[in-house]
Amino acid sequence: MRFFLDIELTNICNASCLICPRSKLIRPKGKMARETFEEIADKISLAKHFTEGIVAFCGFGEPLLHPDIFDFLKVLKKIPKKIEATLVTNGYRLSRRVTDKLIACGLDRIYISIQAADEGLYRTLMPGLKLNVVVNNVRYLVRCAPPDLRAIVTTTLHELNREHKEKLACLTASLGIRGFSVNNIHTRGGNLDDPRFIKKRVLNRAKRCRIFEEVNFISWDGRILPCCHDLEGITVADITRNSFNDIAAIKRDVVKKGRKYAFCAYCNDEHRIRLFREYENSKSYVDI
């Protein structure tokens, strides 16, 4: 059975991207303890219905700010199951030393967020970072990466960068990366309401997406939250107290009772819905 885990190693970030509503983050900030990650790894190993899946280091922070990320990757890759270890990063801390260690630890996939192809607009959209640093980091990654490490440049299109789509595609190609993922701006669970990007706050009356059922989002403190867009920190379960079987049962009960979360009402995250839609008719994912 296929599973999806989003693990937030930290919700601390080195950037202040305009399309990220981190300023509204209510839940505490911190970094995942070794004991918490080891608990996650143990419970992945013990979950008999978890045979293969994706474990992504992502969330509301920059995973490469966690000092133990390499050790965590080693632990993850030692689990006797088919796991695709994935990293979502802004690429600024992807130095040569970091890249070498990530490759040595067996990273399978890396998503690098680049929101503009020229330095001026890049600094406007991703304050705190420098495009030339990220570009040089990615060039080294491409030069050293083994064939089975897949790299993807991701960008989110909106009014400020929509005309730069082709430039971004050309930049991606010039870096030697074939993967280029383009997504439309969305409300991040209704939390992003900047009028420069979100013109109108529309109530989403459609059926709730399947992120809650299909993905376990584990915050840095070990809590299972309803979704990666939850800025409040609503506790569904706790990895230090609950097994993945427990978590699946809790989620099924929530779905059965028809419980909805306030942030879902204004969410229009097309990418996440599309990302997992391919597994809708598959028998190979864990439906939780």
C-alpha positions in Angstrom: 0.0 0.0 0.0 1.3 3.5 -0.9 1.5 6.2 1.7 2.3 9.9 1.8 4.0 11.7 4.7 4.8 15.3 4.9 7.3 15.9 7.7 7.9 19.5 8.9 11.4 19.3 10.3 11.0 23.0 11.2 8.7 25.9 10.6 11.5 28.4 10.8 12.5 29.9 7.4 15.3 32.1 6.0 13.0 33.8 3.6 9.9 36.0 3.7 8.3 35.1 0.4 5.3 37.3 -0.5 3.1 34.3 -1.4 3.7 32.5 1.9 1.4 33.5 4.8 4.0 32.6 7.5 3.2 36.0 9.2 -0.1 34.5 10.2 1.4 31.4 11.8 -0.2 30.9 15.2 1.3 27.6 16.2 4.7 27.7 18.0 7.9 27.7 16.0 10.7 25.2 16.5 12.7 22.2 15.2 11.9 18.5 15.4 13.7 16.6 18.1 15.7 13.5 17.2 13.4 11.4 19.4 10.4 12.6 17.5 11.8 11.7 14.1 13.0 8.3 15.4 9.5 7.7 16.6 8.2 8.5 13.2 10.7 6.1 11.6 9.9 3.3 14.0 6.2 3.6 13.4 6.7 3.6 9.6 8.6 0.4 10.0 5.8 -1.1 12.2 3.0 -0.1 9.9 2.3 -3.3 8.0 0.1 -1.6 5.5 2.9 0.9 4.6 4.9 -0.9 1.9 5.9 2.0 -0.3 5.5 5.7 -0.4 6.8 9.3 -0.4 8.2 11.0 2.7 8.7 14.7 2.0 10.6 17.1 4.2 8.5 20.2 3.7 6.1 22.4 5.6 6.1 26.0 6.7 9.9 26.3 7.1 13.1 25.6 5.3 14.1 21.9 6.0 17.8 22.6 5.4 17.8 24.8 8.5 17.5 21.7 10.6 21.0 20.6 11.8 20.1 16.9 11.9 18.5 16.6 8.4 21.3 14.3 7.1 21.0 12.0 10.1 17.3 11.9 9.6 17.7 11.0 5.9 20.0 8.1 6.9 17.5 6.8 9.3 14.7 7.1 6.7 16.7 5.2 4.1 17.5 2.4 6.5 13.8 1.5 6.8 13.2 -1.8 5.0 10.5 -0.4 2.7 10.4 1.4 -0.7 10.5 5.0 0.4 11.1 8.0 -1.9 12.9 10.5 0.2 11.9 14.0 -1.0 13.1 17.5 0.0 11.3 20.8 -0.7 13.6 23.7 -0.5 14.2 27.3 -1.6 17.8 26.2 -2.5 19.6 29.0 -0.7 21.4 26.7 1.8 22.0 24.1 -0.9 25.8 24.6 -0.7 28.3 22.2 -2.1 28.9 20.6 1.3 25.1 20.3 1.8 24.6 18.9 -1.7 27.3 16.3 -1.2 25.9 15.1 2.0 22.3 14.9 0.7 23.5 12.8 -2.2 25.5 10.6 0.1 22.4 10.1 2.3 20.4 8.8 -0.6 18.0 11.7 -1.4 15.6 10.6 -4.2 13.9 13.8 -5.2 14.3 17.5 -4.6 11.9 20.4 -5.4 13.6 23.8 -5.6 11.3 26.9 -5.4 12.4 29.7 -7.8 9.8 32.4 -8.3 11.5 34.7 -10.8 14.3 34.5 -13.4 15.8 37.9 -12.8 17.4 39.1 -9.6 15.3 42.2 -9.1 11.9 40.5 -9.2 13.3 37.5 -7.3 14.4 39.6 -4.4 10.9 41.2 -4.4 9.1 37.9 -4.3 11.6 36.0 -2.1 13.1 38.5 0.3 16.1 37.3 2.2 17.5 35.2 -0.6 19.7 35.8 -3.7 19.0 34.3 -7.1 22.6 34.0 -8.1 23.4 31.9 -5.0 20.5 29.6 -5.7 21.5 29.3 -9.4 25.1 28.4 -8.5 23.9 25.9 -5.9 21.6 24.2 -8.4 24.3 24.0 -11.1 26.5 22.1 -8.7 23.7 19.8 -7.7 23.0 19.0 -11.4 26.7 18.4 -12.0 27.1 16.0 -9.1 23.7 14.3 -8.8 23.4 10.6 -9.6 21.0 9.6 -12.4 18.3 8.4 -9.9 18.1 11.8 -8.1 15.4 13.8 -9.7 15.4 17.6 -9.4 12.4 19.8 -10.2 12.2 23.6 -10.2 8.8 24.8 -9.0 7.2 28.2 -9.4 3.8 29.7 -8.6 2.3 32.0 -11.1 0.5 35.2 -10.2 0.1 38.8 -11.5 3.7 39.8 -10.6 5.5 37.0 -12.4 3.1 35.5 -14.9 4.9 37.1 -17.8 8.2 35.6 -16.7 7.0 32.0 -17.1 9.0 31.5 -20.3 12.1 33.0 -18.7 11.7 30.7 -15.8 11.4 27.7 -18.2 14.6 28.8 -20.0 16.4 29.3 -16.7 15.4 25.8 -15.6 16.6 24.3 -18.9 19.9 26.2 -18.8 20.5 24.6 -15.4 20.2 21.2 -16.9 16.9 20.4 -15.1 14.1 18.8 -17.1 11.5 19.0 -14.3 9.6 22.3 -14.3 6.5 22.4 -12.2 4.2 25.5 -12.6 1.3 26.1 -10.3 -1.3 28.8 -10.1 -1.5 31.0 -7.0 -3.9 29.8 -4.4 -5.1 30.9 -1.0 -3.0 28.4 1.1 -6.1 27.3 3.0 -7.6 30.8 2.9 -4.6 32.2 4.7 -3.2 34.1 1.8 -5.4 37.1 1.1 -2.8 39.6 -0.2 -4.8 41.7 -2.8 -1.7 41.7 -5.1 -2.3 38.0 -5.6 -5.8 37.1 -4.4 -8.3 39.4 -5.9 -11.4 38.0 -4.2 -12.0 35.7 -1.3 -14.4 33.0 -2.6 -16.2 30.5 -0.5 -15.3 27.0 -1.7 -18.5 25.0 -1.8 -17.0 22.0 -3.6 -16.4 18.7 -1.9 -13.5 18.7 0.5 -10.2 17.6 -1.1 -8.6 14.4 -0.2 -5.4 15.7 1.3 -6.8 15.0 4.8 -7.5 11.4 3.9 -4.4 10.7 1.8 -1.6 12.6 3.5 -0.3 12.7 7.1 1.2 16.1 7.8 3.4 15.8 10.8 4.4 19.1 12.4 7.8 19.7 13.9 6.5 18.9 17.4 5.1 15.5 16.3 1.4 16.4 16.0 -0.6 15.2 13.0 -2.4 18.3 11.6 -5.3 18.3 9.2 -3.3 19.8 6.4 -0.1 21.5 5.5 -2.1 24.8 5.3 -3.1 24.7 8.9 -1.5 27.7 10.6 -3.4 27.3 13.8 -2.1 23.8 14.7 -5.3 21.7 15.1 -4.3 18.4 16.6 -5.7 15.3 14.9 -3.3 12.9 16.6 0.2 12.7 18.0 3.0 10.5 16.5 4.5 10.1 19.9 1.3 8.5 21.3 -0.5 7.1 18.2 0.4 4.5 15.7 -0.4 5.0 12.0 -3.3 2.5 12.5 -4.6 4.8 15.3 -4.2 7.8 13.1 -6.1 6.2 10.2 -9.0 5.2 12.5 -9.1 8.8 13.9 -9.2 10.3 10.4 -11.9 7.8 9.2 -14.0 8.9 12.2 -13.6 12.6 11.3 -14.6 11.9 7.7 -17.5 9.7 8.8 -18.8 12.5 11.1 -18.5 15.0 8.3 -16.2 17.3 10.3 -14.8 20.2 8.3 -12.1 22.7 9.2 -12.6 26.4 8.9 -9.6 26.9 6.6 -10.9 24.4 4.1 -13.8 26.7 3.2 -11.6 29.2 1.4 -9.0 26.9 0.0 -8.4 26.4 -3.7 -5.2 24.4 -3.7 -5.3 22.9 -7.2 -1.8 21.6 -7.2 -2.2 19.3 -4.1 -5.5 18.0 -5.4 -4.0 17.3 -8.8 -0.9 15.8 -7.3 -2.8 13.0 -5.6 -5.6 12.7 -8.2 -3.6 10.2 -10.1 -3.9 7.8 -7.2 -7.7 8.1 -6.9 -8.4 5.0 -8.9 -5.3 3.1 -7.7 -5.4 0.3 -5.2 -1.8 1.1 -4.2 -2.4 4.0 -1.8 -3.5 4.1 1.8 -6.9 5.6 2.0 -6.9 7.4 5.3 
